[in-house]
Amino acid sequence: MRLTALPGWVIGDAASVQEEVARLGRLTVAERWAATCLCARDALWALRQSPDPERALALEDPLPESSRVALARLRARRTPPA
């Protein structure tokens, strides 16, 4: 049997992501910092479990071209410190 339409309870990917991160946009600076600390703690735990933590730390994802362009644009707009 083939569905012609999704059930009403199904939402699209974009709506799902927006719903999931909406709460994060309302966090205070202190709450964001606490969440950052929890992420860092979990990352350290994962590194300690790794058989080769140095290799894990050395891994680096390259920046996408769109990010390079955005960074160049932001750096060009930046005013030098007085």
BELPE-V985157 format. One record per pair of residues at least 6 apart in sequence whose C-alpha atoms are under 7 Angstrom apart, sorted by the first residue. I is the first residue (numbers start at 0). J is the second residue. Records with the same first field share a line. If there is no record, write none. Layout:
# BELPE-V985157
I=J ; J
This chain:
# BELPE-V985157
46=52
